[in-house]
Amino acid sequence: MATTDADRNTKRGIFAGVLIFAIVFFALVSNGGQCERYKQKEQSLELRRHYIDSIRHEEQLEILKRK
């Protein structure tokens, strides 16, 4: 049984669809990793801010105790 042009075009279409899906999926997954790194950096900065604020608060308490 010979394959017709329609059969070949169908196979090409399916292959192209799967290929596009794989590319889009890979792009979303890799972008998700970047988003996760951004969240970790944001949390790290928030912890640093909290730590700095606590040090400032302690310094202010020491100044008030001296007075």
Summary of the structure (lengths in Angstrom):
residues: 67
radius of gyration: 29.1
end to end distance: 99.7
largest distance: 99.7
contacts: 123
relative contact order: 0.05
helix: 93%
strand: 0%
